[in-house]
Amino acid sequence: RHWQYYVAKSRCLQKVFVSVKGVYFQIEAMGESINWLVPHKFTQLLPKEVDIRVMLTFLEFYEVFLKFVLFKLYAMQNLQYPPKVDNRLDEAGCFLLAVKASPLTEGNEESNLSNQEPSESKPEVSLAVTTTTSVSSTALAT
């Protein structure tokens, strides 16, 4: 949900395509084209040969990695991360409208970056995000 909120706030959505597999999205963030697939919701049967514990280990890693990436992307949009969720709207079914991120202020930046030295002494870090999901250009053509 935080990723969808970032895409909506930054207005970087380029293309959307609905297919049999699900909904493909494409954005451009920091000069990089990012494609991802949101599958249709249906029940999946997991084979007994699949070791769920191994998959959960990768899931834990990617959750932490994604939180770091979202923190950097929100900071570039001058928004606090993580955003607050209005429970009243969330319970009413307003999935994305329930997310509210307030703008960063000088005091908020200092609390988020309290252990860092002044920005003059630190080299600027660029963040590139890529995905492994590929989408044919004809499928996303407008």
N, C-alpha and C positions, 0 to 999 in steps of 0.2 A: 504494500500500500504506500510506503514511503517513496518507492521508486516511481510509482504512478503519479504521486503528488509532485515530485520533482519534475517529471516530464510535463505535467500540466502547467506548473508555475514558470518553467523556463521556456515554454512554448516552442519546444524543439522537435515535436512530432512531425515527421515528413510524410510517411505513407502508412496505410493500414490495408491489410488484405485478409479476407476470410477464406479459409480452405477447409478441406475435409479434416485435416489434422488439428486445426484450431485457428486462432487469429494471429497473423504476423504483424509486428509493429516495426517501424524503422524510425530512428531519430538521428540527429546529428548533434553530438556533444563534443565540444573542444576540437572541432575539425575532424572527428572520427565518426564514421557511420556505424551505428549499432543496430543490429537486427535481433529480435527475439520472438519466440512463439509462446503464446498462451494457449494451452490445449483446451478443447471443449471439456466441460465437466461431465464425467461419467465414471462409474465404478470400474476399477482395474483389478484383475486377479493377479496376485503375485505368485510366480512359480516358486516351488520349494527349493530350487537350486540357488536362488538369489540369497546372498547373505546380507540381511538387512543391517546388521551391525557395521559392516564395512561402509555401506551407503550412508549410515548415520554419521560416521566419522567424517566423510567428505562433506555432508550437509553442515555439520558444525563448523568446519573450516570455512566454507563458502559464506555462511551467515556472518561470521566475524569479518571476513574480507569485504563483504557487501556493506556492512555497517561503516567500515573505514572509507570506502569509496563514496558512500552517500554523505558522510560527514564532510568530505572534501567538496563534493558537488554542491551541497547546501551552502557551505561557506562561500563558494564562488558566486552563488546567487544572493549572498548576504542574508541568509536565513539560518535560524537556529536548528540544530539537529540534536536529538530526535524531535520531530514536531509533536505537538500535543494532540490527543484524540478526545473529542467531545463524546463522552459515553452516551449521552442522551440521543445525539444524532446517529451514532453508530448502532444503537439498539433499534432505532427507527428504520434502519436499512439504508441510510445515507452513507455508503461506504467511503467514498472519496471526499465528500463534503464534511465529514467528521474530522478530517485531518486539518490542523491549523498550525502553521509555522510562523513565529513572529520574527521580524527583522532583527539582525544583529545590531547591537549598539556597542559603543566603546567598552562599557562595563561587561557586556556579555562576552566579547572577544577576549578580554583579559582573563575572565574566569575559565574559558575554554582552553586558552593557550597559556595558562599561568606558569607552566614549567619551561616555556621557551624563552630564549633571549630575544632582544629587539630584532626586527626584521632586517635591519641593515647587515647584521652579521651572518644571517642565514641565507644560503643560496635559494633562489626561487625553484620550487619543485613543480614540475608539470605532471599531470595525471592523465594517462591514456587508458581507456577502457575498450576492450575488444571482446567479441563473443565468438563462439565457434559455430553458432547457427548460421547457415548460409541460406539465402533466399535468391532464387533466380531473378534476374533483373526484369524479365518479361512478366513475372508474376506480380511484381510490385509497380509495374509501369502504370502511370496515370493516364 
